[in-house]
């Protein structure tokens, strides 16, 4: 099979690589093919963040930045994007000081993400530092760069800079967001460091805004991305890494190549490559289809395309249910959420995937499509066994439809894991009740980590519906919840522990509904080590 050349922008210039296998990771291309050894290889599974790079993608005429793990990201998935590694921040001619003269510009050696780490002593052994710097750069572009003077108007042309003495990042705010301690903790949760300690790194995250500001020349970069896209369209069709741009083409490709490995963000398939050493002769990438990357809302539903990233999908859900914020930020780390997709997590069907219990409790439906047509079903009906589902060989999951909240609904989502951040659930429980006049009118409860598939707790729901909202009702429902599942014992928790936790979480839900604050590990989170 032929493989179309891989093309992306680096330091504002196109990079073209031929004969890149479809299952080759971005980290392999960077370190082995391009010699970019500043990007480190750590865990190889998206947990440590040492391999973090930043991608830039044109969306609605703007540049969207995302920090991602290059170790589990397939190289061809970044085709047509801009890419920054830690070596690029001080070398990219399109990253410019906004208040420096041309002479001063030449003397600049470090980006604020790097300089802040130096000033705050954020590095000891240094192995994790490139990943932290790239996550900081992603934060800078999302939260600080929009506050710069250039963000409210057009950026200067290439080589033209703002006058010396112009306003700094702290003097001019358009639509950025200050980097608080809490925000830094959330967005750096996917980067691990065990020798420096997090306090100086969090200091660095907040220090960036006080340093001389630097901005990406986005208008010029967007022009270059547009030219790259035109060149991309002119190339011959690829048969080993298939990435259709329209839904009909995607469904046709699925029918024609049922044996191809389907990928989206590749946060799970990437581990099959790096840890299980699987090889794939043909890949079908769904993320180029615009219809699958949109979030649509009407008066009654939120419709999430299957290729919407977990970051964007959770943002849409949190906008409707603000109480989900902590739960959403505890789904892996930000680089994983930036790559992973909601549809991929659902289709994967892992019994410990956190999005499925939530969506089950929210009474979501999934829509499956093929060249033959579409069909919809409740999400919990998608699964037939461990990582098995009802999809035909020519079908793909294309969207997820979630009803909007009603005025009588109460929703809580709980995740129990050994670590607060960046960990897999031992138990996940999401409880969604309609309570009117102190009577439970409707109940939807999703559970993860307690069965071979994400499951709906139907017996527990039956013990609640039609009953008064009282401590006695909760006690009976907790007994039903404990007996409804027979979870296994594994490295994360014993079966007995999981059953006990299920009942305890339902009791916690009751206490919180009565205005009491349940004591939990979240109240004692150790944020920083010295």
Kinemage of the C-alpha trace (Angstrom):
@kinemage 1
@onewidth
@group {chain A} dominant
@subgroup {mainchain}
@vectorlist {calphas} color= white
{ca unk a 1} P 0.000 0.000 0.000
{ca unk a 2} L 1.105 3.540 -0.671
{ca unk a 3} L 1.434 6.191 2.012
{ca unk a 4} L 0.844 9.844 1.233
{ca unk a 5} L 3.672 12.150 2.374
{ca unk a 6} L 3.183 13.562 5.853
{ca unk a 7} L 3.206 17.369 5.825
{ca unk a 8} L 3.074 19.882 8.654
{ca unk a 9} L 4.472 23.301 9.564
{ca unk a 10} L 7.387 23.709 11.941
{ca unk a 11} L 8.981 27.084 12.638
{ca unk a 12} L 6.674 28.460 9.952
{ca unk a 13} L 8.106 26.222 7.236
{ca unk a 14} L 6.589 23.098 5.679
{ca unk a 15} L 8.057 19.748 6.633
{ca unk a 16} L 7.365 16.866 4.235
{ca unk a 17} L 8.211 13.266 5.106
{ca unk a 18} L 7.682 10.333 2.791
{ca unk a 19} L 7.186 6.647 3.561
{ca unk a 20} L 5.947 7.188 7.111
{ca unk a 21} L 4.133 3.962 8.135
{ca unk a 22} L 0.492 4.493 9.130
{ca unk a 23} L 1.088 3.236 12.678
{ca unk a 24} L 4.248 5.264 13.349
{ca unk a 25} L 3.897 7.593 16.323
{ca unk a 26} L 4.615 11.292 16.254
{ca unk a 27} L 7.295 10.841 18.915
{ca unk a 28} L 9.132 8.316 16.732
{ca unk a 29} L 9.065 10.733 13.820
{ca unk a 30} L 10.334 13.594 15.965
{ca unk a 31} L 13.136 11.776 17.743
{ca unk a 32} L 14.232 9.245 15.128
{ca unk a 33} L 13.443 10.884 11.795
{ca unk a 34} L 13.904 14.588 12.605
{ca unk a 35} L 16.401 14.350 15.470
{ca unk a 36} L 14.235 16.401 17.829
{ca unk a 37} L 15.552 14.728 20.952
{ca unk a 38} L 14.433 17.561 23.224
{ca unk a 39} L 11.042 15.836 23.202
{ca unk a 40} L 11.518 13.028 25.700
{ca unk a 41} L 10.249 9.476 25.734
{ca unk a 42} L 9.036 8.533 29.195
{ca unk a 43} L 6.128 6.202 29.884
{ca unk a 44} L 5.036 5.641 26.290
{ca unk a 45} L 1.393 5.679 27.335
{ca unk a 46} L 0.391 9.324 27.772
{ca unk a 47} L 0.749 9.446 31.555
{ca unk a 48} L 3.994 11.290 32.306
{ca unk a 49} L 3.831 14.143 29.769
{ca unk a 50} L 7.566 14.153 28.995
{ca unk a 51} L 6.733 13.864 25.281
{ca unk a 52} L 4.303 16.814 25.196
{ca unk a 53} L 4.229 18.943 22.057
{ca unk a 54} L 1.809 21.670 20.966
{ca unk a 55} L -0.306 21.526 17.823
{ca unk a 56} L -1.882 24.483 16.030
{ca unk a 57} L -4.932 23.917 13.868
{ca unk a 58} L -7.058 26.361 11.899
{ca unk a 59} L -10.641 26.476 13.183
{ca unk a 60} L -13.153 29.071 11.994
{ca unk a 61} L -10.421 31.415 10.862
{ca unk a 62} L -8.511 31.234 14.132
{ca unk a 63} L -5.611 29.173 15.391
{ca unk a 64} L -6.504 26.620 18.039
{ca unk a 65} L -3.655 25.396 20.260
{ca unk a 66} L -3.542 22.065 22.054
{ca unk a 67} L -0.844 20.337 24.065
{ca unk a 68} L -0.801 16.614 23.251
{ca unk a 69} L 1.206 13.506 24.063
{ca unk a 70} L 3.351 12.696 21.035
{ca unk a 71} L 4.127 9.178 22.292
{ca unk a 72} L 0.624 7.849 21.537
{ca unk a 73} L -0.348 10.242 18.758
{ca unk a 74} L -0.052 8.782 15.264
{ca unk a 75} L 2.210 10.913 13.097
{ca unk a 76} L -0.180 11.133 10.145
{ca unk a 77} L -2.871 12.620 12.409
{ca unk a 78} L -0.975 15.944 12.506
{ca unk a 79} L -0.929 16.257 8.721
{ca unk a 80} L -1.767 19.840 7.750
{ca unk a 81} L -1.197 21.273 11.235
{ca unk a 82} L 1.443 23.475 12.834
{ca unk a 83} L 3.728 21.761 15.326
{ca unk a 84} L 5.949 23.116 18.093
{ca unk a 85} L 8.496 21.159 20.103
{ca unk a 86} L 10.590 22.496 22.959
{ca unk a 87} L 13.417 23.269 20.504
{ca unk a 88} L 11.167 25.628 18.543
{ca unk a 89} L 10.070 28.171 21.139
{ca unk a 90} L 13.162 30.343 20.903
{ca unk a 91} L 13.854 29.548 17.238
{ca unk a 92} L 10.492 30.023 15.533
{ca unk a 93} L 10.596 33.296 13.552
{ca unk a 94} L 6.820 33.563 13.865
{ca unk a 95} L 7.046 33.840 17.664
{ca unk a 96} L 7.909 37.477 18.283
{ca unk a 97} L 8.298 39.868 21.193
{ca unk a 98} L 5.400 42.278 21.011
{ca unk a 99} L 7.319 45.223 22.507
{ca unk a 100} L 10.864 44.692 21.218
{ca unk a 101} L 12.824 46.519 18.564
{ca unk a 102} L 14.296 44.437 15.716
{ca unk a 103} L 17.712 44.618 17.407
{ca unk a 104} L 16.295 43.456 20.736
{ca unk a 105} L 14.347 40.702 18.998
{ca unk a 106} L 17.585 39.094 17.840
{ca unk a 107} L 18.869 38.898 21.415
{ca unk a 108} L 15.853 37.002 22.735
{ca unk a 109} L 16.819 33.483 23.755
{ca unk a 110} L 13.885 32.101 25.748
{ca unk a 111} L 10.111 32.095 25.536
{ca unk a 112} L 8.267 33.155 28.716
{ca unk a 113} L 7.326 29.501 29.280
{ca unk a 114} L 11.037 28.695 29.420
{ca unk a 115} L 12.201 31.848 31.213
{ca unk a 116} L 9.603 31.381 33.945
{ca unk a 117} L 10.908 27.866 34.623
{ca unk a 118} L 14.426 29.297 34.928
{ca unk a 119} L 13.434 32.147 37.214
{ca unk a 120} L 11.271 29.943 39.447
{ca unk a 121} L 13.813 27.088 39.612
{ca unk a 122} L 11.308 24.700 38.078
{ca unk a 123} L 13.785 22.062 36.921
{ca unk a 124} L 16.194 19.701 38.662
{ca unk a 125} L 17.017 16.532 36.721
{ca unk a 126} L 15.388 18.127 33.667
{ca unk a 127} L 13.908 15.027 32.060
{ca unk a 128} L 10.313 16.142 32.587
{ca unk a 129} L 11.098 19.800 31.884
{ca unk a 130} L 10.511 19.809 28.081
{ca unk a 131} L 7.029 18.406 28.613
{ca unk a 132} L 6.211 20.953 31.294
{ca unk a 133} L 7.537 23.778 29.111
{ca unk a 134} L 5.310 22.705 26.218
{ca unk a 135} L 2.258 22.459 28.464
{ca unk a 136} L 3.123 25.943 29.743
{ca unk a 137} L 3.433 27.173 26.150
{ca unk a 138} L -0.020 25.764 25.423
{ca unk a 139} L -1.352 27.572 28.498
{ca unk a 140} L 0.380 30.767 27.396
{ca unk a 141} L -1.228 30.660 23.955
{ca unk a 142} L -4.705 29.927 25.298
{ca unk a 143} L -4.775 32.200 28.337
{ca unk a 144} L -2.110 34.893 28.072
{ca unk a 145} L -1.680 35.480 24.331
{ca unk a 146} L -5.338 36.578 23.927
{ca unk a 147} L -4.623 39.373 26.421
{ca unk a 148} L -1.812 40.845 24.336
{ca unk a 149} L -2.309 44.057 22.307
{ca unk a 150} L -2.104 42.107 19.054
{ca unk a 151} L -5.013 39.898 20.089
{ca unk a 152} L -7.599 42.664 19.575
{ca unk a 153} L -6.401 43.674 16.168
{ca unk a 154} L -4.348 42.269 13.363
{ca unk a 155} L -0.882 40.990 14.108
{ca unk a 156} L 1.969 42.809 12.396
{ca unk a 157} L 3.299 41.370 9.146
{ca unk a 158} L 6.338 39.149 9.222
{ca unk a 159} L 9.303 41.072 10.607
{ca unk a 160} L 7.208 44.006 11.834
{ca unk a 161} L 7.006 44.383 15.597
{ca unk a 162} L 5.083 46.529 18.035
{ca unk a 163} L 6.890 49.661 19.206
{ca unk a 164} L 9.238 49.422 22.143
{ca unk a 165} L 7.510 50.321 25.383
{ca unk a 166} L 4.090 49.134 24.220
{ca unk a 167} L 1.573 47.750 26.705
{ca unk a 168} L 2.454 44.467 28.402
{ca unk a 169} L 0.320 41.403 28.897
{ca unk a 170} L -0.744 42.727 32.276
{ca unk a 171} L -1.846 46.102 30.880
{ca unk a 172} L -4.154 45.026 28.103
{ca unk a 173} L -6.885 42.412 28.431
{ca unk a 174} L -9.205 41.331 25.623
{ca unk a 175} L -10.561 37.826 26.108
{ca unk a 176} L -7.854 35.932 27.952
{ca unk a 177} L -8.042 34.217 31.321
{ca unk a 178} L -5.659 34.812 34.229
{ca unk a 179} L -3.625 31.748 35.147
{ca unk a 180} L -4.692 31.049 38.706
{ca unk a 181} L -3.114 28.409 40.912
{ca unk a 182} L -6.165 26.199 40.395
{ca unk a 183} L -6.026 26.535 36.600
{ca unk a 184} L -2.315 25.709 36.575
{ca unk a 185} L -2.925 22.620 38.688
{ca unk a 186} L -5.654 21.413 36.356
{ca unk a 187} L -3.771 21.980 33.120
{ca unk a 188} L -0.470 20.540 34.367
{ca unk a 189} L -2.067 17.422 35.855
{ca unk a 190} L -0.950 15.406 32.828
{ca unk a 191} L 2.723 16.238 33.435
{ca unk a 192} L 4.547 14.328 36.146
{ca unk a 193} L 7.648 15.427 38.053
{ca unk a 194} L 9.142 13.587 41.003
{ca unk a 195} L 12.331 15.506 41.740
{ca unk a 196} L 11.605 19.224 41.358
{ca unk a 197} L 8.257 19.281 43.122
{ca unk a 198} L 5.220 21.091 41.788
{ca unk a 199} L 5.387 24.328 43.777
{ca unk a 200} L 8.086 26.017 41.643
{ca unk a 201} L 6.474 24.740 38.440
{ca unk a 202} L 3.116 26.196 39.450
{ca unk a 203} L 4.964 29.394 40.321
{ca unk a 204} L 6.349 29.388 36.790
{ca unk a 205} L 2.869 29.014 35.299
{ca unk a 206} L 1.781 32.179 37.079
{ca unk a 207} L 5.046 34.006 36.425
{ca unk a 208} L 4.701 33.819 32.624
{ca unk a 209} L 2.271 36.738 32.428
{ca unk a 210} L 4.749 39.045 34.201
{ca unk a 211} L 7.540 38.435 31.679
{ca unk a 212} L 8.092 40.308 28.389
{ca unk a 213} L 5.285 39.177 26.140
{ca unk a 214} L 5.672 37.080 22.998
{ca unk a 215} L 3.051 36.308 20.369
{ca unk a 216} L 2.673 33.945 17.446
{ca unk a 217} L 2.115 35.741 14.145
{ca unk a 218} L -1.182 33.973 13.630
{ca unk a 219} L -2.357 35.679 10.412
{ca unk a 220} L 0.817 34.629 8.635
{ca unk a 221} L 0.696 31.143 10.109
{ca unk a 222} L -2.931 30.738 9.042
{ca unk a 223} L -1.955 31.718 5.491
{ca unk a 224} L 0.766 29.090 5.497
{ca unk a 225} L -1.635 26.454 6.807
{ca unk a 226} L -4.082 27.340 4.038
{ca unk a 227} L -1.388 26.887 1.406
{ca unk a 228} L -0.413 23.591 2.981
{ca unk a 229} L -4.031 22.427 2.822
{ca unk a 230} L -4.229 23.255 -0.903
{ca unk a 231} L -1.089 21.259 -1.538
{ca unk a 232} L -2.532 18.433 0.546
{ca unk a 233} L -5.606 18.243 -1.692
{ca unk a 234} L -3.443 17.978 -4.790
{ca unk a 235} L -1.612 14.880 -3.564
{ca unk a 236} L -2.595 11.387 -4.622
{ca unk a 237} L -5.041 9.433 -2.508
{ca unk a 238} L -3.605 7.480 0.389
{ca unk a 239} L -4.544 3.851 0.878
{ca unk a 240} L -2.729 2.990 4.107
{ca unk a 241} L -3.706 6.006 6.214
{ca unk a 242} L -7.216 6.958 5.146
{ca unk a 243} L -8.571 10.264 6.478
{ca unk a 244} L -11.728 11.282 4.574
{ca unk a 245} L -12.955 14.865 4.826
{ca unk a 246} L -16.715 14.225 4.481
{ca unk a 247} L -19.086 11.856 6.238
{ca unk a 248} L -20.251 10.090 3.040
{ca unk a 249} L -16.617 9.490 2.080
{ca unk a 250} L -15.863 8.201 5.571
{ca unk a 251} L -18.761 5.746 5.509
{ca unk a 252} L -17.801 4.591 2.028
{ca unk a 253} L -14.239 4.037 3.203
{ca unk a 254} L -15.497 2.078 6.205
{ca unk a 255} L -17.546 -0.177 3.934
{ca unk a 256} L -14.639 -0.657 1.551
{ca unk a 257} L -12.063 -1.293 4.300
{ca unk a 258} L -13.817 -3.053 7.211
{ca unk a 259} L -10.500 -4.469 8.462
{ca unk a 260} L -8.845 -1.041 8.807
{ca unk a 261} L -8.199 0.070 12.381
{ca unk a 262} L -10.465 3.010 13.181
{ca unk a 263} L -8.775 5.811 15.149
{ca unk a 264} L -9.740 9.226 16.434
{ca unk a 265} L -7.476 10.702 19.120
{ca unk a 266} L -5.616 7.371 19.393
{ca unk a 267} L -5.271 7.629 23.173
{ca unk a 268} L -6.062 3.917 23.468
{ca unk a 269} L -4.953 2.517 20.113
{ca unk a 270} L -1.671 4.363 20.665
{ca unk a 271} L -1.043 2.156 23.704
{ca unk a 272} L -1.706 -0.953 21.613
{ca unk a 273} L 1.126 0.258 19.385
{ca unk a 274} L 3.593 1.281 22.107
{ca unk a 275} L 2.829 -1.319 24.778
{ca unk a 276} L 1.403 -4.323 22.947
{ca unk a 277} L 3.576 -3.740 19.867
{ca unk a 278} L 0.647 -4.182 17.524
{ca unk a 279} L 1.112 -3.187 13.908
{ca unk a 280} L -1.542 -1.878 11.558
{ca unk a 281} L -1.229 -1.969 7.802
{ca unk a 282} L -4.229 0.318 7.341
{ca unk a 283} L -5.690 3.107 9.469
{ca unk a 284} L -9.042 4.871 9.091
{ca unk a 285} L -8.939 8.291 10.798
{ca unk a 286} L -12.339 9.879 11.493
{ca unk a 287} L -11.119 13.255 12.773
{ca unk a 288} L -11.011 15.112 9.442
{ca unk a 289} L -14.797 14.975 9.001
{ca unk a 290} L -16.247 18.361 9.906
{ca unk a 291} L -19.670 16.891 10.757
{ca unk a 292} L -18.061 14.772 13.470
{ca unk a 293} L -16.175 17.694 15.047
{ca unk a 294} L -19.131 19.944 15.868
{ca unk a 295} L -21.183 20.588 18.992
{ca unk a 296} L -24.770 21.576 18.264
{ca unk a 297} L -27.466 22.648 20.696
{ca unk a 298} L -31.168 23.210 20.429
{ca unk a 299} L -33.940 23.717 22.969
{ca unk a 300} L -33.962 20.061 24.003
{ca unk a 301} L -30.649 18.408 23.165
{ca unk a 302} L -26.875 18.768 22.968
{ca unk a 303} L -25.465 16.866 19.995
{ca unk a 304} L -21.790 15.974 20.202
{ca unk a 305} L -19.996 14.768 17.098
{ca unk a 306} L -18.034 11.579 17.669
{ca unk a 307} L -14.710 13.288 16.845
{ca unk a 308} L -15.220 16.197 19.264
{ca unk a 309} L -12.281 16.149 21.663
{ca unk a 310} L -12.887 15.260 25.275
{ca unk a 311} L -11.798 18.796 26.179
{ca unk a 312} L -14.511 20.374 24.023
{ca unk a 313} L -17.136 17.745 24.837
{ca unk a 314} L -16.703 18.175 28.583
{ca unk a 315} L -16.756 21.959 28.151
{ca unk a 316} L -20.171 21.688 26.491
{ca unk a 317} L -21.488 19.421 29.219
{ca unk a 318} L -20.042 21.502 32.066
{ca unk a 319} L -21.714 24.587 30.569
{ca unk a 320} L -25.055 22.844 31.212
{ca unk a 321} L -24.067 21.057 34.430
{ca unk a 322} L -21.402 23.179 36.204
{ca unk a 323} L -21.140 20.607 39.003
{ca unk a 324} L -19.316 18.329 36.526
{ca unk a 325} L -16.235 20.567 36.385
{ca unk a 326} L -14.098 18.604 38.841
{ca unk a 327} L -15.193 15.286 37.374
{ca unk a 328} L -14.294 16.461 33.867
{ca unk a 329} L -10.836 17.705 34.828
{ca unk a 330} L -10.064 14.380 36.494
{ca unk a 331} L -10.501 12.488 33.228
{ca unk a 332} L -6.818 11.735 32.515
{ca unk a 333} L -4.670 14.853 31.959
{ca unk a 334} L -5.227 17.762 29.609
{ca unk a 335} L -2.944 16.431 26.810
{ca unk a 336} L -4.996 13.212 26.731
{ca unk a 337} L -8.284 15.140 26.736
{ca unk a 338} L -6.962 17.349 23.933
{ca unk a 339} L -6.356 14.303 21.715
{ca unk a 340} L -8.958 11.824 22.877
{ca unk a 341} L -12.508 12.073 21.570
{ca unk a 342} L -15.834 11.427 23.239
{ca unk a 343} L -16.922 9.082 20.458
{ca unk a 344} L -13.678 7.150 20.703
{ca unk a 345} L -14.078 6.693 24.450
{ca unk a 346} L -17.656 5.487 24.010
{ca unk a 347} L -16.954 3.177 21.065
{ca unk a 348} L -13.947 1.716 22.850
{ca unk a 349} L -16.304 0.536 25.583
{ca unk a 350} L -13.784 0.106 28.384
{ca unk a 351} L -15.566 -0.825 31.638
{ca unk a 352} L -13.446 1.804 33.412
{ca unk a 353} L -14.019 4.618 30.910
{ca unk a 354} L -15.385 7.602 32.817
{ca unk a 355} L -17.478 9.217 30.095
{ca unk a 356} L -19.869 6.290 29.665
{ca unk a 357} L -21.340 6.196 33.206
{ca unk a 358} L -21.880 9.937 32.903
{ca unk a 359} L -23.592 9.678 29.536
{ca unk a 360} L -25.698 6.720 30.693
{ca unk a 361} L -26.900 8.747 33.680
{ca unk a 362} L -27.621 11.700 31.379
{ca unk a 363} L -29.852 9.387 29.275
{ca unk a 364} L -27.741 9.878 26.179
{ca unk a 365} L -28.340 8.184 22.866
{ca unk a 366} L -25.716 7.174 20.334
{ca unk a 367} L -26.214 7.333 16.576
{ca unk a 368} L -24.558 4.688 14.418
{ca unk a 369} L -24.193 5.228 10.684
{ca unk a 370} L -23.164 3.323 7.594
{ca unk a 371} L -23.653 3.774 3.876
{ca unk a 372} L -26.970 1.953 4.457
{ca unk a 373} L -28.336 4.575 6.840
{ca unk a 374} L -28.464 5.507 10.525
{ca unk a 375} L -29.869 4.032 13.714
{ca unk a 376} L -30.070 5.364 17.267
{ca unk a 377} L -30.122 3.634 20.645
{ca unk a 378} L -29.584 4.278 24.315
{ca unk a 379} L -25.881 4.336 25.053
{ca unk a 380} L -26.072 1.450 27.520
{ca unk a 381} L -27.567 -0.733 24.783
{ca unk a 382} L -24.468 -0.315 22.632
{ca unk a 383} L -22.452 -2.896 24.570
{ca unk a 384} L -22.782 -6.678 24.405
{ca unk a 385} L -19.715 -7.712 26.411
{ca unk a 386} L -16.193 -6.739 27.397
{ca unk a 387} L -15.122 -4.228 24.710
{ca unk a 388} L -17.791 -5.644 22.409
{ca unk a 389} L -20.695 -3.778 20.858
{ca unk a 390} L -23.556 -4.061 18.393
{ca unk a 391} L -21.869 -2.137 15.564
{ca unk a 392} L -21.750 -3.904 12.207
{ca unk a 393} L -18.407 -4.072 10.362
{ca unk a 394} L -19.448 -1.167 8.105
{ca unk a 395} L -20.858 1.031 10.896
{ca unk a 396} L -19.308 3.895 12.827
{ca unk a 397} L -20.476 5.864 15.827
{ca unk a 398} L -21.080 9.363 14.455
{ca unk a 399} L -22.704 11.386 17.235
{ca unk a 400} L -23.983 11.367 20.803
{ca unk a 401} L -27.229 13.111 21.729
{ca unk a 402} L -27.705 14.293 25.321
{ca unk a 403} L -31.000 15.734 26.641
{ca unk a 404} L -30.656 19.177 28.199
{ca unk a 405} L -31.268 19.409 31.966
{ca unk a 406} L -34.690 20.000 33.451
{ca unk a 407} L -35.503 22.217 36.427
{ca unk a 408} L -36.212 19.303 38.807
{ca unk a 409} L -33.090 17.301 37.999
{ca unk a 410} L -30.266 16.612 40.439
{ca unk a 411} L -26.951 15.290 39.118
{ca unk a 412} L -23.742 14.211 40.828
{ca unk a 413} L -20.706 12.390 39.409
{ca unk a 414} L -18.170 10.582 41.592
{ca unk a 415} L -14.807 9.124 40.699
{ca unk a 416} L -12.836 6.990 43.141
{ca unk a 417} L -9.195 6.394 42.266
{ca unk a 418} L -5.856 6.010 44.041
{ca unk a 419} L -4.634 9.390 42.785
{ca unk a 420} L -6.701 12.522 42.508
{ca unk a 421} L -5.227 13.535 39.148
{ca unk a 422} L -4.488 11.570 35.996
{ca unk a 423} L -5.653 8.165 37.230
{ca unk a 424} L -8.047 5.419 36.199
{ca unk a 425} L -11.205 4.883 38.205
{ca unk a 426} L -11.605 2.028 40.627
{ca unk a 427} L -15.284 2.998 40.763
{ca unk a 428} L -17.219 5.637 38.867
{ca unk a 429} L -20.825 6.398 39.826
{ca unk a 430} L -23.076 9.056 38.315
{ca unk a 431} L -26.529 9.651 39.819
{ca unk a 432} L -29.218 11.604 37.991
{ca unk a 433} L -32.618 12.023 39.633
{ca unk a 434} L -35.810 13.971 38.940
{ca unk a 435} L -37.279 14.922 42.312
{ca unk a 436} L -40.665 16.618 42.520
{ca unk a 437} L -42.501 17.240 45.772
{ca unk a 438} L -39.947 15.163 47.702
{ca unk a 439} L -40.730 12.143 45.538
{ca unk a 440} L -38.284 10.556 43.095
{ca unk a 441} L -40.074 10.671 39.745
{ca unk a 442} L -37.231 9.375 37.566
{ca unk a 443} L -33.779 7.924 38.124
{ca unk a 444} L -30.821 7.204 35.867
{ca unk a 445} L -27.644 5.792 37.387
{ca unk a 446} L -24.480 4.930 35.459
{ca unk a 447} L -21.664 2.858 36.946
{ca unk a 448} L -18.143 2.054 35.820
{ca unk a 449} L -15.511 -0.344 37.135
{ca unk a 450} L -18.109 -2.763 38.489
{ca unk a 451} L -18.961 -4.954 35.480
{ca unk a 452} L -17.585 -6.106 32.134
{ca unk a 453} L -19.130 -3.056 30.477
{ca unk a 454} L -20.212 0.398 31.599
{ca unk a 455} L -23.594 -0.340 33.146
{ca unk a 456} L -26.884 1.165 34.129
{ca unk a 457} L -28.035 0.373 37.681
{ca unk a 458} L -31.614 -0.513 36.792
{ca unk a 459} L -32.461 -2.357 40.020
{ca unk a 460} L -31.283 0.592 42.065
{ca unk a 461} L -33.281 2.966 39.886
{ca unk a 462} L -36.378 0.828 40.512
{ca unk a 463} L -35.757 1.044 44.263
{ca unk a 464} L -35.811 4.833 44.013
{ca unk a 465} L -38.549 5.698 41.510
{ca unk a 466} L -41.888 6.513 43.116
{ca unk a 467} L -40.392 6.572 46.613
{ca unk a 468} L -40.142 9.516 48.989
{ca unk a 469} L -36.793 11.257 48.963
{ca unk a 470} L -35.701 10.129 52.417
{ca unk a 471} L -32.913 8.417 54.332
{ca unk a 472} L -34.925 5.163 54.431
{ca unk a 473} L -35.292 5.170 50.637
{ca unk a 474} L -31.577 5.743 50.217
{ca unk a 475} L -30.777 2.897 52.635
{ca unk a 476} L -32.880 0.463 50.614
{ca unk a 477} L -31.448 1.732 47.337
{ca unk a 478} L -27.891 1.372 48.674
{ca unk a 479} L -28.581 -2.292 49.486
{ca unk a 480} L -29.914 -2.777 45.968
{ca unk a 481} L -26.854 -1.084 44.474
{ca unk a 482} L -24.489 -3.328 46.432
{ca unk a 483} L -26.247 -6.489 45.287
{ca unk a 484} L -26.781 -5.365 41.680
{ca unk a 485} L -23.145 -5.766 40.624
{ca unk a 486} L -20.507 -8.383 41.281
{ca unk a 487} L -17.272 -6.511 40.539
{ca unk a 488} L -13.947 -8.293 40.217
{ca unk a 489} L -10.866 -7.759 42.351
{ca unk a 490} L -7.838 -6.366 40.572
{ca unk a 491} L -4.839 -4.114 41.109
{ca unk a 492} L -7.058 -1.058 41.608
{ca unk a 493} L -9.481 -2.400 44.202
{ca unk a 494} L -11.097 -5.538 45.556
{ca unk a 495} L -14.621 -6.517 44.627
{ca unk a 496} L -15.742 -6.068 48.236
{ca unk a 497} L -14.273 -2.572 48.350
{ca unk a 498} L -16.059 -1.621 45.142
{ca unk a 499} L -19.423 -2.810 46.465
{ca unk a 500} L -18.897 -0.903 49.710
{ca unk a 501} L -17.932 2.240 47.806
{ca unk a 502} L -21.055 2.063 45.646
{ca unk a 503} L -23.299 2.145 48.710
{ca unk a 504} L -21.185 4.860 50.341
{ca unk a 505} L -21.398 7.089 47.267
{ca unk a 506} L -25.178 6.821 47.198
{ca unk a 507} L -25.227 7.789 50.887
{ca unk a 508} L -22.897 10.688 50.090
{ca unk a 509} L -25.304 11.823 47.378
{ca unk a 510} L -28.110 11.878 49.953
{ca unk a 511} L -26.034 13.861 52.459
{ca unk a 512} L -25.053 16.411 49.833
{ca unk a 513} L -28.694 16.792 48.801
{ca unk a 514} L -29.423 17.722 52.415
{ca unk a 515} L -26.803 20.437 52.420
{ca unk a 516} L -24.093 18.481 54.216
{ca unk a 517} L -20.539 18.395 52.954
{ca unk a 518} L -19.297 14.835 52.671
{ca unk a 519} L -15.716 14.275 53.781
{ca unk a 520} L -13.629 12.947 50.908
{ca unk a 521} L -10.126 12.823 49.566
{ca unk a 522} L -10.927 15.949 47.562
{ca unk a 523} L -11.023 17.965 50.796
{ca unk a 524} L -7.472 16.883 51.623
{ca unk a 525} L -5.852 17.099 48.217
{ca unk a 526} L -2.116 17.704 48.528
{ca unk a 527} L -1.537 20.082 45.663
{ca unk a 528} L 2.156 20.869 45.907
{ca unk a 529} L 5.309 19.221 47.103
{ca unk a 530} L 8.262 21.328 48.154
